[in-house]
Amino acid sequence: MYGIIYYRVLSKITLNIMENTLQIKIKKILPVISGILFVALTIKSVSEVTPTSILNKDYSKDITVYAANTVMIEQSNIENVIVSKTHGITNTSSTSSTNKVKIEKIRKYLTKRNSPLADYAEEFVEAANTYGIDYRLVASISIIESSGGIHCFKTHNAWGWGNSGFDSWEDGIWSVSKGLGKYYAGGRNTPEKIASRYCPPNALKWGNNVSYIMNLIENQ
């Protein structure tokens, strides 16, 4: 009887020792197994992104969309800019409602005066915007000096500007506007202030007459 008891106790002790030994081994093996699995997954991910797969990817669609958008932007910028080939000056387009009104006022008034400059109303406004002068000024001076280009002392010189003519009406408009822009920059920004330089012998009357024509243009 005692032999049986002794055998059962010894078996239980042996089983406990084996179970404890197995648990210890499992605890030591688990980190190793986890490390092996992590490395295996990493290698698999890296193998899927190879130089060959990168080179074989089709990027053409993305590039096409980007290129198309770039072309549209460039075309939009070009359409909103007007380059004056004659004078080498880049001007913003006169398509705004304000500029259209100004152009129409000049054209309407000069047409009433049978002026050949009526067809160049847009040039007056563009040049005025470029050189920072009143849009009515150059057209008004042409009326005082030559009845709007009808009686010029030199070819295409409707403003009594200098002692020579101009190559065209456009050339005259831009040249005179540029010169008057320098007056404005120096503080002479009204016909009355410009008069003493532009028409010294009869400055007061000249200034008043130009201002009068400018008002007529504004009221068109």
MARMARRO-819078 format. One record per residue (C-alpha): residue number from 1; x, y, z. Coordinates in steps of 0.001 Angstrom, whole numbers. Example, Ala and Ser with C-alpha at 12.3 -4.5 7.8 and 13.67 -1.06 7.14 Angstrom:
// MARMARRO-819078
num,X,Y,Z
1,12300,-4500,7800
2,13670,-1060,7140
//
This chain:
// MARMARRO-819078
num,X,Y,Z
1,0,0,0
2,2733,2386,940
3,4426,1537,-2334
4,1382,2640,-4302
5,1123,5902,-2397
6,4792,6572,-2872
7,4477,5898,-6594
8,1512,8307,-7000
9,3269,11096,-5087
10,6421,10639,-7081
11,4445,10665,-10356
12,2660,13890,-9411
13,5911,15594,-8427
14,7524,14465,-11689
15,4521,15751,-13717
16,4670,19137,-11972
17,8364,19435,-12690
18,7791,18624,-16366
19,4949,21152,-16650
20,7048,23896,-15041
21,9987,23074,-17278
22,7745,23203,-20382
23,6268,26602,-19367
24,9739,28054,-18876
25,10838,26799,-22312
26,7668,28212,-23944
27,8291,31630,-22344
28,11822,31629,-23723
29,10776,30420,-27184
30,7838,32859,-27716
31,9992,36016,-28145
32,12172,34139,-30610
33,9146,33018,-32622
34,7715,36564,-32593
35,11003,37947,-33842
36,11143,35415,-36642
37,7572,36277,-37745
38,8315,40049,-37706
39,11421,39593,-39833
40,9514,37381,-42268
41,6738,39967,-42693
42,9279,42773,-43181
43,11116,40823,-45871
44,7818,40142,-47654
45,6855,43852,-47651
46,10246,44954,-48932
47,10230,42332,-51653
48,6939,43717,-52986
49,8444,47211,-53459
50,11351,46485,-55728
51,13065,48816,-58201
52,11344,46855,-60943
53,7865,47485,-59528
54,8615,51201,-59179
55,9903,51433,-62727
56,6939,49490,-64078
57,4329,51735,-62400
58,2384,53876,-64900
59,2685,57549,-63924
60,1596,58844,-67298
61,-1953,59638,-66164
62,-742,61830,-63293
63,1754,63615,-65536
64,-886,64184,-68230
65,-3300,65810,-65775
66,-551,68053,-64343
67,605,69083,-67803
68,-2938,69879,-68909
69,-3520,72078,-65865
70,-230,73886,-66470
71,-1135,74592,-70093
72,-4537,75957,-69045
73,-2888,78316,-66528
74,-371,79536,-69100
75,-3084,80155,-71694
76,-5170,82044,-69141
77,-2241,84305,-68274
78,-1501,84991,-71930
79,-5118,85822,-72712
80,-5223,88423,-69921
81,-2175,90326,-71176
82,-1765,92538,-74237
83,1730,93277,-75497
84,2221,96497,-77414
85,4675,95473,-80126
86,5132,99032,-81317
87,6266,100394,-77959
88,7512,97247,-76244
89,5172,97755,-73287
90,3079,95076,-71609
91,-367,96292,-70546
92,-3269,94642,-68773
93,-6274,94053,-71012
94,-8827,96846,-71432
95,-11744,94461,-71143
96,-12864,95701,-67715
97,-16158,97519,-67620
98,-14484,100726,-66411
99,-12069,100841,-69319
100,-14832,100039,-71788
101,-16797,103025,-70544
102,-13769,105290,-70894
103,-13059,104042,-74416
104,-16641,104595,-75483
105,-16702,108134,-74089
106,-13587,109134,-76025
107,-14768,107431,-79197
108,-18191,109066,-78978
109,-16851,112573,-78438
110,-14141,112393,-81111
111,-16656,110976,-83577
112,-18870,114006,-83009
113,-15860,116184,-83830
114,-15147,114159,-86999
115,-11705,113428,-85616
116,-9574,110724,-87284
117,-8455,109816,-83757
118,-11880,108382,-82894
119,-10741,104977,-84120
120,-7903,105031,-81584
121,-9960,105527,-78442
122,-8632,102316,-76941
123,-5047,103499,-77462
124,-5761,106658,-75440
125,-7037,104595,-72506
126,-4257,101994,-72672
127,-1550,104652,-72783
128,-3172,106599,-69945
129,-3305,103475,-67763
130,321,102697,-68533
131,1714,106139,-67723
132,-678,107050,-64921
133,-2410,110047,-66492
134,-6042,111077,-66904
135,-7564,109066,-69751
136,-9152,112213,-71241
137,-6042,114401,-71254
138,-4290,113438,-74508
139,-7523,113368,-76528
140,-8514,116784,-75111
141,-5149,118352,-75978
142,-5515,117068,-79547
143,-8790,118993,-79849
144,-7216,122248,-78622
145,-4069,121899,-80738
146,-5417,120498,-84011
147,-9184,119928,-83799
148,-8535,116289,-83026
149,-5916,115658,-85698
150,-7712,117490,-88520
151,-5200,120353,-88723
152,-1728,119034,-87861
153,1425,121088,-88372
154,3395,117832,-88704
155,2387,114327,-89792
156,332,112524,-87122
157,1232,115235,-84609
158,-2155,116355,-83324
159,-733,117752,-80075
160,1818,120366,-81123
161,4355,118118,-79396
162,7941,118996,-80259
163,8973,119992,-83769
164,8456,116782,-85709
165,5794,114313,-86724
166,5120,110745,-85657
167,5130,107492,-87608
168,1446,106860,-86873
169,-1439,108004,-84696
170,-610,105225,-82256
171,2993,106402,-82070
172,1827,109942,-81366
173,-642,108890,-78664
174,1914,106775,-76814
175,4757,109278,-77141
176,2696,112228,-75884
177,1214,110100,-73069
178,4697,109095,-71981
179,5831,112729,-71917
180,2780,113859,-69945
181,3374,110983,-67552
182,6637,112688,-66589
183,4710,115903,-65856
184,2350,113932,-63612
185,5280,112295,-61828
186,6616,115773,-61079
187,3346,116916,-59531
188,1851,118657,-62595
189,-1278,116517,-62711
190,-3921,118950,-64028
191,-4162,120902,-67301
192,-3704,124159,-65349
193,-454,122895,-63784
194,808,121515,-67096
195,-68,124676,-69051
196,2960,126761,-68023
197,5240,124106,-69539
198,3083,123019,-72447
199,1873,126418,-73660
200,3761,129210,-71839
201,2518,132134,-73987
202,-1141,131461,-73216
203,-1012,129090,-70249
204,-4163,130175,-68421
205,-6478,129978,-71443
206,-4874,126744,-72662
207,-5351,125052,-69282
208,-8983,126137,-69020
209,-9757,125006,-72564
210,-8247,121555,-72015
211,-10193,121143,-68766
212,-13383,122137,-70564
213,-12910,119442,-73245
214,-12105,116877,-70569
215,-15442,117633,-68917
216,-17264,117257,-72222
217,-15682,113824,-72720
218,-16626,112762,-69197
219,-20260,113707,-69805
220,-20654,111592,-72946
//
